[in-house]
Amino acid sequence: MSVSPREGRAALYESQFTMEMYVDRAGAGVLATAWALAARSRRSLVHLPLRTWARGPAGMSEWVHSGLGLDLVLLQRDLGFPPSRWKEVRARLGAGAPHTVDIPETDFPAEDAIDYESHRHAGWRDGLRFALTARTLFVSGTAEAFRWSGSRVRSLSTEAPSVAAGRPGAAGHAGGVHYCVELDHEPGQGRGKGFWTPAKTDPGMLHIEYAPGWRAA
């Protein structure tokens, strides 16, 4: 399924160390909805055609490789869809039929209800994995992985605006305030975990920044 907003801005780029994403308030709300759909939809690819949404905001990270935007696809790992097939599938996508969905607030747990230490346990498999292909970032994980990370993604629309409003003068892409969410690749996979991990294959982190007062680059 493709998720296309009627309003809002979001842009995604590859950078030297991470994947860099920028959202305004409405775009953050759409992103949280997509995350919830991914948690609920075991047999679906949730596609956000970000390349057609907006150009990135002024003042983007100096590490962004180019102005070429990327798309985003969210999917549950058990679907077994290989990212290498995406270019072929995307070429066959039509206009589709619009649908409206209501996502309960309870789809994402409260921050204090998440056991962040569980990733240390043997057999833990609820991390996210990233893959980059055909100008598209694939984010895959279990339903639980999307619910846990979704709590943080949702904060970009529920908490970030009030933080920015309390810091007058944030007129650029982030101005004097920086509110972001950092999602790591599952430990032991891809480039590993952490901002300064050397680039090898797939991205090691998705950095999503709230951009109040968005002005196009």
The 8 nearest C-alpha neighbors of each residue, nearest first, counted from 0:
[[1, 45, 46, 44, 2, 43, 95, 47],
 [0, 2, 46, 47, 45, 3, 48, 44],
 [1, 3, 47, 46, 0, 4, 33, 45],
 [2, 4, 1, 47, 5, 48, 29, 52],
 [5, 3, 6, 29, 7, 2, 26, 52],
 [6, 4, 3, 7, 25, 29, 26, 8],
 [5, 7, 4, 25, 8, 26, 3, 52],
 [6, 8, 26, 25, 23, 4, 9, 24],
 [9, 7, 26, 23, 22, 53, 52, 10],
 [8, 10, 22, 26, 21, 53, 52, 49],
 [9, 11, 21, 55, 20, 49, 53, 54],
 [10, 12, 20, 69, 68, 19, 21, 49],
 [13, 11, 19, 68, 69, 18, 20, 14],
 [12, 14, 18, 63, 64, 19, 17, 15],
 [15, 13, 63, 62, 64, 17, 16, 18],
 [14, 16, 62, 17, 63, 64, 13, 198],
 [15, 17, 14, 194, 195, 198, 18, 196],
 [18, 16, 204, 14, 205, 202, 19, 15],
 [17, 19, 13, 205, 14, 12, 206, 204],
 [20, 18, 206, 12, 11, 13, 17, 207],
 [19, 21, 11, 207, 10, 206, 208, 12],
 [20, 22, 208, 10, 9, 207, 209, 210],
 [23, 21, 9, 26, 209, 27, 210, 8],
 [22, 24, 210, 26, 8, 25, 209, 211],
 [25, 23, 27, 156, 26, 28, 22, 160],
 [26, 24, 7, 28, 27, 23, 29, 6],
 [25, 27, 7, 8, 29, 23, 22, 28],
 [28, 26, 30, 24, 156, 25, 22, 29],
 [29, 27, 25, 31, 26, 30, 156, 32],
 [30, 28, 32, 26, 27, 31, 33, 25],
 [29, 31, 27, 33, 32, 28, 26, 34],
 [32, 30, 34, 153, 28, 33, 29, 152],
 [33, 31, 29, 35, 34, 30, 36, 28],
 [32, 34, 36, 30, 31, 35, 37, 29],
 [35, 33, 31, 37, 32, 36, 149, 145],
 [34, 36, 38, 32, 37, 33, 31, 39],
 [37, 35, 33, 39, 38, 34, 40, 32],
 [36, 38, 34, 40, 35, 39, 74, 73],
 [39, 37, 142, 35, 145, 36, 40, 146],
 [38, 40, 36, 37, 35, 41, 142, 106],
 [41, 39, 37, 43, 42, 36, 38, 75],
 [40, 42, 75, 43, 39, 78, 37, 38],
 [43, 41, 40, 78, 44, 75, 74, 77],
 [44, 42, 40, 41, 45, 74, 0, 37],
 [43, 45, 74, 0, 73, 46, 72, 42],
 [46, 44, 73, 0, 72, 1, 43, 37],
 [45, 47, 1, 72, 0, 71, 2, 44],
 [46, 48, 71, 2, 49, 1, 70, 72],
 [49, 47, 70, 50, 51, 46, 71, 52],
 [48, 50, 70, 52, 51, 47, 10, 69],
 [49, 51, 68, 69, 48, 70, 52, 53],
 [50, 52, 49, 48, 53, 54, 68, 70],
 [53, 51, 49, 50, 8, 9, 10, 48],
 [54, 52, 8, 51, 10, 9, 55, 50],
 [53, 55, 215, 10, 56, 216, 52, 68],
 [54, 56, 10, 216, 215, 53, 57, 21],
 [57, 55, 215, 216, 214, 172, 213, 59],
 [56, 58, 216, 215, 59, 214, 172, 171],
 [57, 59, 172, 56, 60, 216, 171, 173],
 [60, 58, 57, 56, 61, 55, 172, 63],
 [59, 61, 62, 63, 58, 19, 14, 57],
 [60, 62, 63, 59, 58, 64, 14, 15],
 [61, 63, 14, 15, 60, 64, 16, 59],
 [64, 62, 14, 61, 65, 60, 13, 15],
 [63, 65, 14, 13, 62, 15, 66, 12],
 [66, 64, 67, 63, 12, 13, 14, 68],
 [65, 67, 68, 64, 12, 63, 55, 54],
 [68, 66, 65, 69, 12, 50, 64, 13],
 [69, 67, 50, 12, 11, 66, 10, 70],
 [68, 70, 134, 135, 11, 50, 12, 49],
 [69, 71, 135, 49, 48, 50, 47, 136],
 [72, 70, 136, 47, 135, 46, 137, 48],
 [71, 73, 46, 137, 45, 47, 138, 136],
 [74, 72, 138, 45, 139, 37, 44, 137],
 [75, 73, 139, 44, 37, 76, 45, 138],
 [74, 76, 140, 139, 141, 77, 78, 41],
 [75, 77, 140, 139, 78, 141, 79, 74],
 [78, 76, 79, 75, 141, 41, 140, 80],
 [79, 77, 76, 80, 75, 42, 41, 74],
 [78, 80, 77, 76, 81, 75, 74, 82],
 [79, 81, 78, 82, 84, 76, 77, 74],
 [80, 82, 83, 84, 79, 85, 78, 137],
 [83, 81, 85, 84, 80, 132, 137, 130],
 [82, 84, 81, 85, 132, 86, 133, 87],
 [85, 83, 82, 87, 86, 81, 88, 80],
 [84, 86, 88, 82, 87, 83, 89, 133],
 [85, 87, 89, 88, 84, 133, 90, 83],
 [86, 88, 90, 85, 89, 84, 91, 83],
 [89, 87, 85, 91, 90, 86, 84, 92],
 [90, 88, 86, 92, 91, 87, 85, 84],
 [89, 91, 87, 88, 92, 86, 85, 93],
 [92, 90, 89, 88, 93, 87, 86, 85],
 [93, 91, 89, 90, 88, 94, 95, 87],
 [92, 94, 95, 91, 90, 89, 96, 1],
 [93, 95, 96, 92, 97, 1, 91, 0],
 [94, 96, 93, 97, 92, 1, 0, 98],
 [95, 97, 98, 94, 93, 0, 1, 99],
 [98, 96, 95, 99, 94, 1, 2, 3],
 [99, 97, 96, 100, 95, 2, 0, 1],
 [98, 100, 101, 97, 102, 96, 2, 32],
 [99, 101, 102, 98, 32, 36, 103, 97],
 [102, 100, 103, 99, 32, 104, 36, 35],
 [101, 103, 100, 104, 32, 35, 106, 36],
 [104, 102, 105, 106, 101, 107, 35, 100],
 [103, 105, 106, 102, 107, 108, 101, 35],
 [106, 104, 103, 107, 108, 102, 109, 146],
 [107, 105, 104, 103, 108, 35, 146, 102],
 [106, 108, 146, 150, 105, 149, 104, 109],
 [109, 107, 112, 150, 110, 105, 106, 147],
 [108, 110, 112, 111, 107, 150, 113, 105],
 [109, 111, 112, 113, 108, 150, 151, 147],
 [110, 112, 109, 113, 114, 108, 115, 150],
 [111, 113, 109, 110, 108, 114, 115, 147],
 [114, 112, 111, 110, 115, 147, 108, 109],
 [113, 115, 116, 117, 112, 111, 118, 110],
 [114, 116, 117, 113, 118, 119, 147, 112],
 [115, 117, 114, 118, 119, 120, 113, 123],
 [116, 118, 119, 120, 115, 114, 123, 121],
 [119, 117, 120, 116, 123, 115, 125, 124],
 [118, 120, 117, 116, 121, 123, 115, 122],
 [121, 119, 118, 117, 123, 122, 116, 124],
 [120, 122, 123, 119, 118, 117, 124, 116],
 [121, 123, 124, 120, 118, 119, 125, 117],
 [124, 122, 118, 121, 120, 125, 117, 119],
 [125, 123, 126, 122, 141, 118, 140, 185],
 [126, 124, 144, 141, 123, 143, 140, 127],
 [125, 127, 185, 144, 124, 140, 128, 184],
 [128, 126, 140, 185, 184, 139, 144, 138],
 [127, 129, 184, 139, 185, 138, 140, 126],
 [130, 128, 138, 137, 202, 184, 201, 139],
 [129, 131, 137, 201, 136, 202, 132, 138],
 [130, 132, 136, 135, 137, 201, 129, 134],
 [131, 133, 135, 134, 130, 136, 82, 83],
 [132, 134, 135, 86, 131, 85, 83, 136],
 [135, 133, 69, 132, 70, 136, 131, 68],
 [136, 134, 70, 69, 132, 133, 71, 131],
 [135, 137, 131, 71, 130, 72, 70, 138],
 [138, 136, 72, 130, 129, 73, 71, 131],
 [139, 137, 129, 73, 128, 72, 136, 74],
 [140, 138, 74, 128, 76, 75, 127, 73],
 [141, 139, 127, 76, 75, 144, 126, 128],
 [140, 142, 144, 143, 75, 125, 76, 145],
 [141, 143, 38, 145, 144, 146, 75, 140],
 [142, 144, 146, 141, 145, 147, 125, 38],
 [145, 143, 125, 141, 147, 142, 146, 126],
 [144, 146, 38, 148, 142, 143, 149, 147],
 [147, 145, 149, 143, 107, 144, 148, 38],
 [148, 146, 144, 149, 145, 150, 143, 107],
 [147, 149, 145, 150, 151, 146, 144, 152],
 [150, 148, 152, 146, 151, 147, 145, 34],
 [151, 149, 107, 153, 148, 152, 147, 108],
 [150, 152, 154, 149, 153, 148, 180, 155],
 [153, 151, 149, 154, 150, 155, 31, 148],
 [152, 154, 31, 150, 155, 151, 156, 149],
 [155, 153, 157, 158, 151, 156, 152, 159],
 [156, 154, 159, 153, 152, 27, 157, 158],
 [155, 157, 27, 24, 154, 28, 153, 158],
 [158, 156, 154, 155, 159, 153, 160, 161],
 [159, 157, 154, 160, 161, 155, 156, 162],
 [158, 160, 155, 162, 161, 156, 178, 163],
 [161, 159, 163, 162, 158, 164, 156, 157],
 [162, 160, 164, 163, 159, 158, 165, 157],
 [161, 163, 159, 165, 160, 164, 158, 166],
 [162, 164, 160, 166, 165, 161, 159, 176],
 [165, 163, 161, 166, 162, 160, 167, 169],
 [164, 166, 162, 163, 167, 161, 160, 176],
 [165, 167, 163, 164, 168, 169, 176, 162],
 [168, 166, 169, 165, 164, 163, 175, 170],
 [167, 169, 170, 166, 174, 175, 171, 176],
 [170, 168, 174, 175, 167, 171, 173, 176],
 [169, 171, 212, 174, 168, 211, 172, 173],
 [172, 170, 174, 173, 212, 169, 213, 214],
 [171, 173, 210, 213, 56, 57, 211, 174],
 [174, 172, 210, 171, 176, 177, 169, 211],
 [175, 173, 169, 171, 170, 176, 172, 168],
 [174, 176, 169, 173, 168, 177, 166, 167],
 [177, 175, 174, 173, 163, 169, 178, 166],
 [176, 178, 173, 179, 175, 208, 209, 174],
 [179, 177, 209, 208, 159, 176, 180, 155],
 [178, 180, 208, 207, 209, 177, 181, 206],
 [179, 181, 207, 206, 182, 151, 208, 152],
 [182, 180, 206, 205, 207, 183, 179, 204],
 [183, 181, 205, 204, 206, 180, 184, 148],
 [184, 182, 204, 192, 203, 185, 181, 205],
 [183, 185, 203, 128, 127, 204, 192, 129],
 [184, 186, 126, 127, 128, 188, 183, 187],
 [187, 185, 188, 191, 192, 184, 183, 126],
 [186, 188, 191, 185, 189, 192, 190, 184],
 [189, 187, 191, 186, 185, 190, 184, 128],
 [188, 190, 201, 191, 200, 203, 202, 187],
 [191, 189, 203, 199, 198, 201, 202, 200],
 [192, 190, 189, 203, 188, 187, 186, 196],
 [193, 191, 186, 203, 183, 184, 196, 190],
 [192, 194, 196, 195, 191, 203, 204, 183],
 [193, 195, 196, 16, 17, 204, 192, 203],
 [194, 196, 193, 197, 16, 192, 198, 17],
 [195, 197, 193, 194, 190, 191, 198, 192],
 [198, 196, 195, 199, 190, 16, 191, 194],
 [197, 199, 190, 196, 200, 16, 202, 201],
 [200, 198, 190, 197, 201, 189, 202, 196],
 [201, 199, 189, 190, 198, 202, 130, 131],
 [200, 202, 189, 130, 190, 131, 129, 203],
 [203, 201, 204, 190, 129, 17, 189, 130],
 [202, 204, 190, 184, 191, 192, 183, 189],
 [205, 203, 183, 17, 182, 184, 202, 18],
 [204, 206, 18, 182, 181, 17, 19, 207],
 [205, 207, 181, 19, 180, 18, 20, 204],
 [208, 206, 20, 180, 179, 21, 19, 181],
 [209, 207, 179, 21, 178, 20, 210, 22],
 [208, 210, 22, 178, 23, 179, 21, 155],
 [209, 211, 172, 173, 23, 22, 213, 21],
 [212, 210, 213, 172, 23, 173, 209, 170],
 [211, 213, 170, 171, 172, 214, 210, 169],
 [214, 212, 172, 211, 56, 210, 171, 215],
 [213, 215, 56, 57, 212, 171, 172, 216],
 [216, 214, 56, 57, 55, 54, 213, 53],
 [215, 57, 56, 55, 214, 54, 58, 59]]
